[in-house]
């Protein structure tokens, strides 16, 4: 699975094709959700329009490309995932036995999606407050400036979508070859 290299052999050897397919779909879904989630602080974004009141509150308190685009936010998500993981282990140990991989896949996908969003926003001339609460904006060094909505952004999105689809097809063929 994309970015699941270290866990690939564990998943392949311990789960059947249906479970692996569910893991894959959950991973892709939460990867995509995580890739748009940092823009919850922008009322004009896709999630901002869906959760307008929450987005306005977050935007007023934290501003766009602030906390949700920072390393602190990623650490917060990792901490939250660990708390949920420990909570399930302590309070629902019998359920946790069946859900541990699902919980891991969901949070792993979501957090990687958020990280990819933050990295891609570092191509923008505005940069991101990577070390929030310090609002010094950071960009990727030597990276070309890509404006939101520009042809360069559309080309980059198309390239990354094509690359993702190629990796998905390669994963599926590899999975079929391994299980056959």
Helices and strands as residue ranges (DSSP letters): H 5-14, H 17-37, G 38-41, H 46-50, H 52-62, G 67-69, H 71-91, H 93-121, H 151-179
